[in-house]
């Protein structure tokens, strides 16, 4: 793995055997005195670029999604992951990991990557719809600062 690409090493078998020779030469002679077969190989290794395997990132982050729990609470099951952890656990370059995190809508808090719990999204959307309905606001012209003020009262 490099910063931008992923590779896999494959052994490629060959139908022809290649002999490895050792040449015992007298420095005074132009021709080798004795050729000795020291081994045979029936293939070679090749380095092949491979697509990133980033599908595991979502599963890892969903072990402990970000919810409305007390931030001091660390007893919930699951582990939190830093970028370095994800680089070690996922077969992908760091650039590929960051692209996947962005596509998942993941966010970083105190160095740990998190996904938002679905229940938080649902409750927030319900609250927004309720506030818009109660205030009689036009759905196409919601004033964000006013909405944020109204949502802040829900935390009290």
VODO-630778 format. One record per residue: residue in one letter; x, y, z of N, C-alpha, C in turn; chain. Coordinates in steps of 0.02 Angstrom, whole numbers. Atoms other than C-alpha are relative to their C-alpha. Example, Ala and Ser with C-alpha at 12.3 -4.5 7.8 and 13.67 -1.06 7.14 Angstrom:
! residues 2
<site residu="a" n_X="45" n_Y="-59" n_Z="0" ca_X="615" ca_Y="-225" ca_Z="390" c_X="45" c_Y="60" c_Z="0" chaine="A"/>
<site residu="s" n_X="-42" n_Y="-59" n_Z="-3" ca_X="684" ca_Y="-53" ca_Z="357" c_X="-39" c_Y="55" c_Z="37" chaine="A"/>
//
This chain:
! residues 156
<site residu="x" n_X="43" n_Y="-58" n_Z="0" ca_X="0" ca_Y="0" ca_Z="0" c_X="45" c_Y="61" c_Z="0" chaine="A"/>
<site residu="x" n_X="-35" n_Y="-64" n_Z="0" ca_X="61" ca_Y="174" ca_Z="-41" c_X="-50" c_Y="53" c_Z="25" chaine="A"/>
<site residu="x" n_X="46" n_Y="-53" n_Z="-21" ca_X="-16" ca_Y="343" ca_Z="1" c_X="-62" c_Y="4" c_Z="-44" chaine="A"/>
<site residu="x" n_X="55" n_Y="-9" n_Z="47" ca_X="-128" ca_Y="336" ca_Z="-153" c_X="-25" c_Y="-64" c_Z="-34" chaine="A"/>
<site residu="x" n_X="19" n_Y="61" n_Z="36" ca_X="-134" ca_Y="158" ca_Z="-219" c_X="8" c_Y="-62" c_Z="44" chaine="A"/>
<site residu="x" n_X="-2" n_Y="64" n_Z="-36" ca_X="-158" ca_Y="-22" ca_Z="-160" c_X="25" c_Y="-53" c_Z="-48" chaine="A"/>
<site residu="x" n_X="-28" n_Y="53" n_Z="42" ca_X="-66" ca_Y="-174" ca_Z="-223" c_X="-8" c_Y="-67" c_Z="34" chaine="A"/>
<site residu="x" n_X="0" n_Y="68" n_Z="-25" ca_X="-73" ca_Y="-361" ca_Z="-204" c_X="58" c_Y="-36" c_Z="-35" chaine="A"/>
<site residu="x" n_X="-54" n_Y="40" n_Z="29" ca_X="72" ca_Y="-481" ca_Z="-231" c_X="-28" c_Y="-68" c_Z="-17" chaine="A"/>
<site residu="x" n_X="26" n_Y="65" n_Z="23" ca_X="28" ca_Y="-635" ca_Z="-333" c_X="57" c_Y="-42" c_Z="-26" chaine="A"/>
<site residu="x" n_X="-47" n_Y="47" n_Z="29" ca_X="127" ca_Y="-789" ca_Z="-376" c_X="-30" c_Y="-25" c_Z="-66" chaine="A"/>
<site residu="x" n_X="23" n_Y="21" n_Z="67" ca_X="112" ca_Y="-827" ca_Z="-562" c_X="40" c_Y="-61" c_Z="-20" chaine="A"/>
<site residu="x" n_X="-34" n_Y="62" n_Z="20" ca_X="152" ca_Y="-1006" ca_Z="-611" c_X="16" c_Y="3" c_Z="-74" chaine="A"/>
<site residu="x" n_X="-22" n_Y="3" n_Z="69" ca_X="243" ca_Y="-1040" ca_Z="-772" c_X="3" c_Y="-73" c_Z="-22" chaine="A"/>
<site residu="x" n_X="-3" n_Y="69" n_Z="24" ca_X="233" ca_Y="-1195" ca_Z="-881" c_X="72" c_Y="-21" c_Z="-14" chaine="A"/>
<site residu="x" n_X="-71" n_Y="14" n_Z="11" ca_X="420" ca_Y="-1181" ca_Z="-913" c_X="38" c_Y="9" c_Z="65" chaine="A"/>
<site residu="x" n_X="-43" n_Y="-7" n_Z="-58" ca_X="545" ca_Y="-1212" ca_Z="-776" c_X="60" c_Y="42" c_Z="-19" chaine="A"/>
<site residu="x" n_X="-60" n_Y="-40" n_Z="10" ca_X="685" ca_Y="-1087" ca_Z="-761" c_X="53" c_Y="-26" c_Z="48" chaine="A"/>
<site residu="x" n_X="-55" n_Y="27" n_Z="-41" ca_X="852" ca_Y="-1154" ca_Z="-700" c_X="43" c_Y="58" c_Z="24" chaine="A"/>
<site residu="x" n_X="-46" n_Y="-48" n_Z="-28" ca_X="960" ca_Y="-1052" ca_Z="-585" c_X="69" c_Y="-32" c_Z="-1" chaine="A"/>
<site residu="x" n_X="-67" n_Y="29" n_Z="10" ca_X="1142" ca_Y="-1079" ca_Z="-629" c_X="52" c_Y="37" c_Z="41" chaine="A"/>
<site residu="x" n_X="-57" n_Y="-29" n_Z="-34" ca_X="1300" ca_Y="-1051" ca_Z="-531" c_X="60" c_Y="-12" c_Z="-47" chaine="A"/>
<site residu="x" n_X="-56" n_Y="4" n_Z="46" ca_X="1451" ca_Y="-1014" ca_Z="-634" c_X="66" c_Y="-1" c_Z="39" chaine="A"/>
<site residu="x" n_X="-66" n_Y="6" n_Z="-31" ca_X="1618" ca_Y="-1077" ca_Z="-568" c_X="51" c_Y="16" c_Z="-54" chaine="A"/>
<site residu="x" n_X="-44" n_Y="-23" n_Z="54" ca_X="1743" ca_Y="-980" ca_Z="-671" c_X="70" c_Y="13" c_Z="26" chaine="A"/>
<site residu="x" n_X="-69" n_Y="-18" n_Z="-13" ca_X="1928" ca_Y="-968" ca_Z="-672" c_X="10" c_Y="67" c_Z="-34" chaine="A"/>
<site residu="x" n_X="-6" n_Y="-67" n_Z="27" ca_X="1969" ca_Y="-785" ca_Z="-696" c_X="46" c_Y="3" c_Z="-61" chaine="A"/>
<site residu="x" n_X="-47" n_Y="0" n_Z="56" ca_X="2105" ca_Y="-830" ca_Z="-822" c_X="-34" c_Y="-26" c_Z="-64" chaine="A"/>
<site residu="x" n_X="33" n_Y="30" n_Z="59" ca_X="1984" ca_Y="-925" ca_Z="-937" c_X="-58" c_Y="44" c_Z="-22" chaine="A"/>
<site residu="x" n_X="57" n_Y="-38" n_Z="28" ca_X="1857" ca_Y="-841" ca_Z="-1051" c_X="-65" c_Y="-38" c_Z="9" chaine="A"/>
<site residu="x" n_X="60" n_Y="41" n_Z="-6" ca_X="1735" ca_Y="-986" ca_Z="-1037" c_X="-5" c_Y="-26" c_Z="71" chaine="A"/>
<site residu="x" n_X="7" n_Y="28" n_Z="-67" ca_X="1663" ca_Y="-1049" ca_Z="-874" c_X="24" c_Y="-72" c_Z="2" chaine="A"/>
<site residu="x" n_X="-26" n_Y="67" n_Z="-8" ca_X="1744" ca_Y="-1205" ca_Z="-810" c_X="-56" c_Y="-49" c_Z="12" chaine="A"/>
<site residu="x" n_X="54" n_Y="45" n_Z="-19" ca_X="1587" ca_Y="-1281" ca_Z="-733" c_X="-63" c_Y="41" c_Z="11" chaine="A"/>
<site residu="x" n_X="65" n_Y="-30" n_Z="-14" ca_X="1403" ca_Y="-1235" ca_Z="-735" c_X="-37" c_Y="-47" c_Z="47" chaine="A"/>
<site residu="x" n_X="36" n_Y="41" n_Z="-48" ca_X="1306" ca_Y="-1297" ca_Z="-584" c_X="-71" c_Y="26" c_Z="7" chaine="A"/>
<site residu="x" n_X="70" n_Y="-19" n_Z="-11" ca_X="1117" ca_Y="-1298" ca_Z="-571" c_X="-10" c_Y="5" c_Z="75" chaine="A"/>
<site residu="x" n_X="9" n_Y="-10" n_Z="-72" ca_X="1080" ca_Y="-1223" ca_Z="-402" c_X="-74" c_Y="2" c_Z="20" chaine="A"/>
<site residu="x" n_X="71" n_Y="1" n_Z="-16" ca_X="891" ca_Y="-1221" ca_Z="-415" c_X="-42" c_Y="7" c_Z="-62" chaine="A"/>
<site residu="x" n_X="48" n_Y="-8" n_Z="55" ca_X="736" ca_Y="-1214" ca_Z="-522" c_X="-61" c_Y="36" c_Z="27" chaine="A"/>
<site residu="x" n_X="61" n_Y="-36" n_Z="-20" ca_X="586" ca_Y="-1100" ca_Z="-516" c_X="-54" c_Y="-13" c_Z="-53" chaine="A"/>
<site residu="x" n_X="55" n_Y="12" n_Z="47" ca_X="416" ca_Y="-1131" ca_Z="-592" c_X="-49" c_Y="58" c_Z="-2" chaine="A"/>
<site residu="x" n_X="43" n_Y="-58" n_Z="2" ca_X="347" ca_Y="-956" ca_Z="-577" c_X="36" c_Y="62" c_Z="25" chaine="A"/>
<site residu="x" n_X="-28" n_Y="-63" n_Z="-25" ca_X="373" ca_Y="-777" ca_Z="-522" c_X="-54" c_Y="39" c_Z="36" chaine="A"/>
<site residu="x" n_X="47" n_Y="-43" n_Z="-36" ca_X="293" ca_Y="-645" ca_Z="-413" c_X="-11" c_Y="63" c_Z="-40" chaine="A"/>
<site residu="x" n_X="14" n_Y="-64" n_Z="33" ca_X="206" ca_Y="-494" ca_Z="-485" c_X="-40" c_Y="44" c_Z="48" chaine="A"/>
<site residu="x" n_X="34" n_Y="-50" n_Z="-41" ca_X="141" ca_Y="-336" ca_Z="-403" c_X="-55" c_Y="30" c_Z="-43" chaine="A"/>
<site residu="x" n_X="57" n_Y="-22" n_Z="40" ca_X="-34" ca_Y="-291" ca_Z="-463" c_X="-41" c_Y="51" c_Z="40" chaine="A"/>
<site residu="x" n_X="42" n_Y="-50" n_Z="-33" ca_X="-133" ca_Y="-134" ca_Z="-423" c_X="-70" c_Y="-30" c_Z="11" chaine="A"/>
<site residu="x" n_X="66" n_Y="28" n_Z="-17" ca_X="-298" ca_Y="-178" ca_Z="-337" c_X="-45" c_Y="56" c_Z="24" chaine="A"/>
<site residu="x" n_X="46" n_Y="-52" n_Z="-25" ca_X="-454" ca_Y="-76" ca_Z="-299" c_X="-2" c_Y="-1" c_Z="77" chaine="A"/>
<site residu="x" n_X="2" n_Y="-2" n_Z="-73" ca_X="-471" ca_Y="-18" ca_Z="-119" c_X="-59" c_Y="-40" c_Z="27" chaine="A"/>
<site residu="x" n_X="54" n_Y="39" n_Z="-33" ca_X="-574" ca_Y="-125" ca_Z="0" c_X="-24" c_Y="40" c_Z="60" chaine="A"/>
<site residu="x" n_X="21" n_Y="-47" n_Z="-52" ca_X="-660" ca_Y="12" ca_Z="97" c_X="-68" c_Y="-17" c_Z="31" chaine="A"/>
<site residu="x" n_X="67" n_Y="15" n_Z="-26" ca_X="-827" ca_Y="-73" ca_Z="131" c_X="1" c_Y="-16" c_Z="75" chaine="A"/>
<site residu="x" n_X="-4" n_Y="17" n_Z="-72" ca_X="-766" ca_Y="-125" ca_Z="304" c_X="-4" c_Y="62" c_Z="45" chaine="A"/>
<site residu="x" n_X="0" n_Y="-62" n_Z="-40" ca_X="-755" ca_Y="57" ca_Z="362" c_X="-68" c_Y="12" c_Z="31" chaine="A"/>
<site residu="x" n_X="68" n_Y="-13" n_Z="-27" ca_X="-943" ca_Y="77" ca_Z="381" c_X="-16" c_Y="-48" c_Z="57" chaine="A"/>
<site residu="x" n_X="14" n_Y="50" n_Z="-53" ca_X="-958" ca_Y="-84" ca_Z="482" c_X="39" c_Y="16" c_Z="63" chaine="A"/>
<site residu="x" n_X="-40" n_Y="-17" n_Z="-59" ca_X="-816" ca_Y="-29" ca_Z="597" c_X="-29" c_Y="60" c_Z="37" chaine="A"/>
<site residu="x" n_X="26" n_Y="-60" n_Z="-32" ca_X="-890" ca_Y="143" ca_Z="628" c_X="-69" c_Y="-10" c_Z="30" chaine="A"/>
<site residu="x" n_X="67" n_Y="12" n_Z="-27" ca_X="-1065" ca_Y="75" ca_Z="656" c_X="1" c_Y="-42" c_Z="64" chaine="A"/>
<site residu="x" n_X="-5" n_Y="35" n_Z="-64" ca_X="-1001" ca_Y="-27" ca_Z="804" c_X="-16" c_Y="47" c_Z="58" chaine="A"/>
<site residu="x" n_X="12" n_Y="-50" n_Z="-52" ca_X="-1013" ca_Y="134" ca_Z="903" c_X="-19" c_Y="66" c_Z="-33" chaine="A"/>
<site residu="x" n_X="20" n_Y="-62" n_Z="33" ca_X="-1114" ca_Y="268" ca_Z="812" c_X="-7" c_Y="57" c_Z="51" chaine="A"/>
<site residu="x" n_X="7" n_Y="-59" n_Z="-42" ca_X="-1125" ca_Y="445" ca_Z="880" c_X="-74" c_Y="12" c_Z="13" chaine="A"/>
<site residu="x" n_X="69" n_Y="-10" n_Z="-18" ca_X="-1287" ca_Y="468" ca_Z="974" c_X="-8" c_Y="57" c_Z="49" chaine="A"/>
<site residu="x" n_X="14" n_Y="-54" n_Z="-48" ca_X="-1365" ca_Y="581" ca_Z="1104" c_X="21" c_Y="-19" c_Z="71" chaine="A"/>
<site residu="x" n_X="-22" n_Y="21" n_Z="-66" ca_X="-1282" ca_Y="488" ca_Z="1248" c_X="45" c_Y="53" c_Z="30" chaine="A"/>
<site residu="x" n_X="-44" n_Y="-45" n_Z="-36" ca_X="-1182" ca_Y="580" ca_Z="1378" c_X="71" c_Y="-8" c_Z="-28" chaine="A"/>
<site residu="x" n_X="-67" n_Y="6" n_Z="29" ca_X="-1012" ca_Y="621" ca_Z="1299" c_X="51" c_Y="-31" c_Z="48" chaine="A"/>
<site residu="x" n_X="-47" n_Y="28" n_Z="-49" ca_X="-926" ca_Y="568" ca_Z="1460" c_X="-8" c_Y="-76" c_Z="6" chaine="A"/>
<site residu="x" n_X="14" n_Y="71" n_Z="-7" ca_X="-1004" ca_Y="395" ca_Z="1447" c_X="43" c_Y="-39" c_Z="-49" chaine="A"/>
<site residu="x" n_X="-43" n_Y="40" n_Z="43" ca_X="-876" ca_Y="272" ca_Z="1382" c_X="-11" c_Y="-75" c_Z="11" chaine="A"/>
<site residu="x" n_X="14" n_Y="70" n_Z="-15" ca_X="-959" ca_Y="112" ca_Z="1437" c_X="-37" c_Y="-35" c_Z="-57" chaine="A"/>
<site residu="x" n_X="37" n_Y="31" n_Z="55" ca_X="-1053" ca_Y="84" ca_Z="1274" c_X="47" c_Y="-46" c_Z="-38" chaine="A"/>
<site residu="x" n_X="-42" n_Y="48" n_Z="36" ca_X="-992" ca_Y="-65" ca_Z="1174" c_X="26" c_Y="29" c_Z="-65" chaine="A"/>
<site residu="x" n_X="-29" n_Y="-23" n_Z="63" ca_X="-885" ca_Y="-43" ca_Z="1022" c_X="62" c_Y="42" c_Z="12" chaine="A"/>
<site residu="x" n_X="-64" n_Y="-35" n_Z="-5" ca_X="-721" ca_Y="41" ca_Z="987" c_X="-3" c_Y="61" c_Z="-44" chaine="A"/>
<site residu="x" n_X="-7" n_Y="-59" n_Z="41" ca_X="-678" ca_Y="212" ca_Z="919" c_X="63" c_Y="-6" c_Z="-42" chaine="A"/>
<site residu="x" n_X="-56" n_Y="9" n_Z="47" ca_X="-560" ca_Y="225" ca_Z="770" c_X="28" c_Y="67" c_Z="-23" chaine="A"/>
<site residu="x" n_X="-35" n_Y="-57" n_Z="28" ca_X="-431" ca_Y="354" ca_Z="720" c_X="17" c_Y="-16" c_Z="-72" chaine="A"/>
<site residu="x" n_X="-21" n_Y="12" n_Z="69" ca_X="-367" ca_Y="376" ca_Z="543" c_X="55" c_Y="-54" c_Z="-1" chaine="A"/>
<site residu="x" n_X="-54" n_Y="49" n_Z="-2" ca_X="-211" ca_Y="276" ca_Z="591" c_X="-28" c_Y="-71" c_Z="11" chaine="A"/>
<site residu="x" n_X="32" n_Y="66" n_Z="-11" ca_X="-322" ca_Y="133" ca_Z="656" c_X="-30" c_Y="-26" c_Z="-65" chaine="A"/>
<site residu="x" n_X="33" n_Y="21" n_Z="62" ca_X="-421" ca_Y="129" ca_Z="494" c_X="52" c_Y="-20" c_Z="-53" chaine="A"/>
<site residu="x" n_X="-53" n_Y="17" n_Z="48" ca_X="-261" ca_Y="128" ca_Z="389" c_X="27" c_Y="-70" c_Z="15" chaine="A"/>
<site residu="x" n_X="-25" n_Y="66" n_Z="-19" ca_X="-203" ca_Y="-26" ca_Z="487" c_X="-51" c_Y="-55" c_Z="-13" chaine="A"/>
<site residu="x" n_X="52" n_Y="52" n_Z="3" ca_X="-371" ca_Y="-118" ca_Z="480" c_X="-31" c_Y="-10" c_Z="-69" chaine="A"/>
<site residu="x" n_X="34" n_Y="3" n_Z="65" ca_X="-431" ca_Y="-81" ca_Z="303" c_X="53" c_Y="-3" c_Z="-55" chaine="A"/>
<site residu="x" n_X="-47" n_Y="6" n_Z="55" ca_X="-343" ca_Y="-133" ca_Z="144" c_X="-14" c_Y="54" c_Z="-52" chaine="A"/>
<site residu="x" n_X="9" n_Y="-57" n_Z="44" ca_X="-343" ca_Y="38" ca_Z="65" c_X="51" c_Y="53" c_Z="19" chaine="A"/>
<site residu="x" n_X="-47" n_Y="-55" n_Z="-14" ca_X="-230" ca_Y="190" ca_Z="51" c_X="-36" c_Y="51" c_Z="44" chaine="A"/>
<site residu="x" n_X="29" n_Y="-51" n_Z="-43" ca_X="-256" ca_Y="336" ca_Z="168" c_X="-46" c_Y="46" c_Z="-41" chaine="A"/>
<site residu="x" n_X="42" n_Y="-42" n_Z="43" ca_X="-325" ca_Y="439" ca_Z="22" c_X="-67" c_Y="-34" c_Z="-14" chaine="A"/>
<site residu="x" n_X="62" n_Y="37" n_Z="12" ca_X="-452" ca_Y="302" ca_Z="-17" c_X="-44" c_Y="-2" c_Z="63" chaine="A"/>
<site residu="x" n_X="37" n_Y="1" n_Z="-63" ca_X="-502" ca_Y="292" ca_Z="166" c_X="-35" c_Y="67" c_Z="12" chaine="A"/>
<site residu="x" n_X="30" n_Y="-66" n_Z="-9" ca_X="-532" ca_Y="480" ca_Z="174" c_X="-57" c_Y="11" c_Z="-49" chaine="A"/>
<site residu="x" n_X="56" n_Y="-5" n_Z="49" ca_X="-638" ca_Y="472" ca_Z="14" c_X="-61" c_Y="-38" c_Z="25" chaine="A"/>
<site residu="x" n_X="55" n_Y="41" n_Z="-25" ca_X="-743" ca_Y="333" ca_Z="90" c_X="-33" c_Y="33" c_Z="61" chaine="A"/>
<site residu="x" n_X="27" n_Y="-34" n_Z="-59" ca_X="-763" ca_Y="427" ca_Z="255" c_X="-44" c_Y="59" c_Z="-21" chaine="A"/>
<site residu="x" n_X="39" n_Y="-57" n_Z="25" ca_X="-823" ca_Y="580" ca_Z="159" c_X="-65" c_Y="-24" c_Z="-32" chaine="A"/>
<site residu="x" n_X="61" n_Y="25" n_Z="32" ca_X="-947" ca_Y="478" ca_Z="56" c_X="-50" c_Y="-27" c_Z="50" chaine="A"/>
<site residu="x" n_X="44" n_Y="25" n_Z="-53" ca_X="-1016" ca_Y="400" ca_Z="216" c_X="-30" c_Y="56" c_Z="43" chaine="A"/>
<site residu="x" n_X="23" n_Y="-55" n_Z="-42" ca_X="-1041" ca_Y="571" ca_Z="295" c_X="29" c_Y="-6" c_Z="70" chaine="A"/>
<site residu="x" n_X="-32" n_Y="8" n_Z="-66" ca_X="-923" ca_Y="524" ca_Z="438" c_X="30" c_Y="66" c_Z="20" chaine="A"/>
<site residu="x" n_X="-29" n_Y="-61" n_Z="-27" ca_X="-855" ca_Y="660" ca_Z="550" c_X="49" c_Y="-19" c_Z="56" chaine="A"/>
<site residu="x" n_X="-53" n_Y="14" n_Z="-48" ca_X="-707" ca_Y="672" ca_Z="667" c_X="-11" c_Y="41" c_Z="63" chaine="A"/>
<site residu="x" n_X="6" n_Y="-33" n_Z="-65" ca_X="-724" ca_Y="712" ca_Z="852" c_X="58" c_Y="-24" c_Z="43" chaine="A"/>
<site residu="x" n_X="-58" n_Y="15" n_Z="-42" ca_X="-568" ca_Y="720" ca_Z="961" c_X="46" c_Y="-53" c_Z="-31" chaine="A"/>
<site residu="x" n_X="-44" n_Y="47" n_Z="34" ca_X="-471" ca_Y="623" ca_Z="829" c_X="-31" c_Y="-67" c_Z="-18" chaine="A"/>
<site residu="x" n_X="34" n_Y="63" n_Z="14" ca_X="-599" ca_Y="482" ca_Z="815" c_X="-54" c_Y="11" c_Z="-53" chaine="A"/>
<site residu="x" n_X="50" n_Y="-3" n_Z="53" ca_X="-707" ca_Y="450" ca_Z="662" c_X="-65" c_Y="-30" c_Z="25" chaine="A"/>
<site residu="x" n_X="66" n_Y="23" n_Z="-23" ca_X="-894" ca_Y="430" ca_Z="695" c_X="-51" c_Y="7" c_Z="-56" chaine="A"/>
<site residu="x" n_X="60" n_Y="-6" n_Z="42" ca_X="-1056" ca_Y="402" ca_Z="600" c_X="-57" c_Y="19" c_Z="46" chaine="A"/>
<site residu="x" n_X="57" n_Y="-22" n_Z="-40" ca_X="-1215" ca_Y="484" ca_Z="662" c_X="-51" c_Y="-57" c_Z="5" chaine="A"/>
<site residu="x" n_X="50" n_Y="52" n_Z="-13" ca_X="-1339" ca_Y="363" ca_Z="740" c_X="-65" c_Y="19" c_Z="-37" chaine="A"/>
<site residu="x" n_X="62" n_Y="-12" n_Z="37" ca_X="-1499" ca_Y="346" ca_Z="635" c_X="-54" c_Y="30" c_Z="44" chaine="A"/>
<site residu="x" n_X="52" n_Y="-26" n_Z="-44" ca_X="-1607" ca_Y="383" ca_Z="786" c_X="9" c_Y="76" c_Z="11" chaine="A"/>
<site residu="x" n_X="-13" n_Y="-72" n_Z="-6" ca_X="-1523" ca_Y="554" ca_Z="805" c_X="-24" c_Y="36" c_Z="-62" chaine="A"/>
<site residu="x" n_X="23" n_Y="-30" n_Z="63" ca_X="-1556" ca_Y="593" ca_Z="622" c_X="-76" c_Y="4" c_Z="-1" chaine="A"/>
<site residu="x" n_X="73" n_Y="1" n_Z="2" ca_X="-1737" ca_Y="541" ca_Z="637" c_X="-31" c_Y="49" c_Z="49" chaine="A"/>
<site residu="x" n_X="27" n_Y="-47" n_Z="-49" ca_X="-1769" ca_Y="639" ca_Z="797" c_X="11" c_Y="73" c_Z="-20" chaine="A"/>
<site residu="x" n_X="-14" n_Y="-68" n_Z="22" ca_X="-1686" ca_Y="794" ca_Z="727" c_X="-46" c_Y="20" c_Z="-58" chaine="A"/>
<site residu="x" n_X="45" n_Y="-15" n_Z="56" ca_X="-1786" ca_Y="784" ca_Z="565" c_X="-72" c_Y="10" c_Z="24" chaine="A"/>
<site residu="x" n_X="67" n_Y="-8" n_Z="-28" ca_X="-1948" ca_Y="760" ca_Z="663" c_X="-7" c_Y="68" c_Z="35" chaine="A"/>
<site residu="x" n_X="2" n_Y="-65" n_Z="-35" ca_X="-1906" ca_Y="912" ca_Z="771" c_X="-2" c_Y="58" c_Z="-50" chaine="A"/>
<site residu="x" n_X="-1" n_Y="-53" n_Z="51" ca_X="-1867" ca_Y="1018" ca_Z="617" c_X="-68" c_Y="6" c_Z="-33" chaine="A"/>
<site residu="x" n_X="66" n_Y="-1" n_Z="32" ca_X="-2030" ca_Y="968" ca_Z="533" c_X="-53" c_Y="29" c_Z="46" chaine="A"/>
<site residu="x" n_X="49" n_Y="-25" n_Z="-49" ca_X="-2128" ca_Y="1004" ca_Z="692" c_X="7" c_Y="75" c_Z="8" chaine="A"/>
<site residu="x" n_X="-11" n_Y="-72" n_Z="-9" ca_X="-2048" ca_Y="1176" ca_Z="714" c_X="-24" c_Y="38" c_Z="-62" chaine="A"/>
<site residu="x" n_X="21" n_Y="-33" n_Z="62" ca_X="-2077" ca_Y="1222" ca_Z="531" c_X="-76" c_Y="3" c_Z="-4" chaine="A"/>
<site residu="x" n_X="73" n_Y="3" n_Z="1" ca_X="-2258" ca_Y="1168" ca_Z="546" c_X="-31" c_Y="47" c_Z="51" chaine="A"/>
<site residu="x" n_X="27" n_Y="-43" n_Z="-53" ca_X="-2289" ca_Y="1258" ca_Z="712" c_X="10" c_Y="74" c_Z="-15" chaine="A"/>
<site residu="x" n_X="-15" n_Y="-70" n_Z="16" ca_X="-2208" ca_Y="1419" ca_Z="652" c_X="-33" c_Y="23" c_Z="-64" chaine="A"/>
<site residu="x" n_X="32" n_Y="-17" n_Z="63" ca_X="-2298" ca_Y="1411" ca_Z="485" c_X="49" c_Y="25" c_Z="-53" chaine="A"/>
<site residu="x" n_X="-51" n_Y="-21" n_Z="48" ca_X="-2137" ca_Y="1434" ca_Z="389" c_X="-10" c_Y="-35" c_Z="-67" chaine="A"/>
<site residu="x" n_X="1" n_Y="30" n_Z="67" ca_X="-2127" ca_Y="1404" ca_Z="202" c_X="58" c_Y="-50" c_Z="-4" chaine="A"/>
<site residu="x" n_X="-51" n_Y="52" n_Z="3" ca_X="-2032" ca_Y="1242" ca_Z="171" c_X="60" c_Y="19" c_Z="-44" chaine="A"/>
<site residu="x" n_X="-53" n_Y="-21" n_Z="46" ca_X="-1931" ca_Y="1326" ca_Z="33" c_X="39" c_Y="61" c_Z="24" chaine="A"/>
<site residu="x" n_X="-33" n_Y="-62" n_Z="-24" ca_X="-1879" ca_Y="1478" ca_Z="137" c_X="10" c_Y="-2" c_Z="75" chaine="A"/>
<site residu="x" n_X="-13" n_Y="6" n_Z="-72" ca_X="-1826" ca_Y="1417" ca_Z="309" c_X="62" c_Y="41" c_Z="16" chaine="A"/>
<site residu="x" n_X="-56" n_Y="-41" n_Z="-22" ca_X="-1713" ca_Y="1540" ca_Z="397" c_X="40" c_Y="-40" c_Z="51" chaine="A"/>
<site residu="x" n_X="-40" n_Y="47" n_Z="-40" ca_X="-1573" ca_Y="1434" ca_Z="470" c_X="14" c_Y="27" c_Z="70" chaine="A"/>
<site residu="x" n_X="-12" n_Y="-23" n_Z="-69" ca_X="-1527" ca_Y="1547" ca_Z="619" c_X="-62" c_Y="-5" c_Z="44" chaine="A"/>
<site residu="x" n_X="63" n_Y="5" n_Z="-39" ca_X="-1711" ca_Y="1552" ca_Z="674" c_X="-14" c_Y="-73" c_Z="17" chaine="A"/>
<site residu="x" n_X="10" n_Y="71" n_Z="-12" ca_X="-1721" ca_Y="1363" ca_Z="656" c_X="48" c_Y="-25" c_Z="54" chaine="A"/>
<site residu="x" n_X="-49" n_Y="20" n_Z="-50" ca_X="-1562" ca_Y="1339" ca_Z="758" c_X="-21" c_Y="25" c_Z="69" chaine="A"/>
<site residu="x" n_X="24" n_Y="-27" n_Z="-65" ca_X="-1633" ca_Y="1451" ca_Z="896" c_X="-57" c_Y="-43" c_Z="26" chaine="A"/>
<site residu="x" n_X="57" n_Y="41" n_Z="-20" ca_X="-1793" ca_Y="1349" ca_Z="898" c_X="22" c_Y="-70" c_Z="22" chaine="A"/>
<site residu="x" n_X="-26" n_Y="66" n_Z="-18" ca_X="-1696" ca_Y="1185" ca_Z="903" c_X="38" c_Y="1" c_Z="66" chaine="A"/>
<site residu="x" n_X="-39" n_Y="-4" n_Z="-62" ca_X="-1586" ca_Y="1245" ca_Z="1046" c_X="-46" c_Y="-4" c_Z="62" chaine="A"/>
<site residu="x" n_X="46" n_Y="4" n_Z="-56" ca_X="-1741" ca_Y="1257" ca_Z="1157" c_X="-19" c_Y="-73" c_Z="15" chaine="A"/>
<site residu="x" n_X="17" n_Y="71" n_Z="-10" ca_X="-1769" ca_Y="1070" ca_Z="1134" c_X="49" c_Y="-33" c_Z="49" chaine="A"/>
<site residu="x" n_X="-50" n_Y="29" n_Z="-45" ca_X="-1608" ca_Y="1033" ca_Z="1231" c_X="-13" c_Y="16" c_Z="73" chaine="A"/>
<site residu="x" n_X="12" n_Y="-21" n_Z="-70" ca_X="-1673" ca_Y="1121" ca_Z="1387" c_X="-45" c_Y="-45" c_Z="37" chaine="A"/>
//
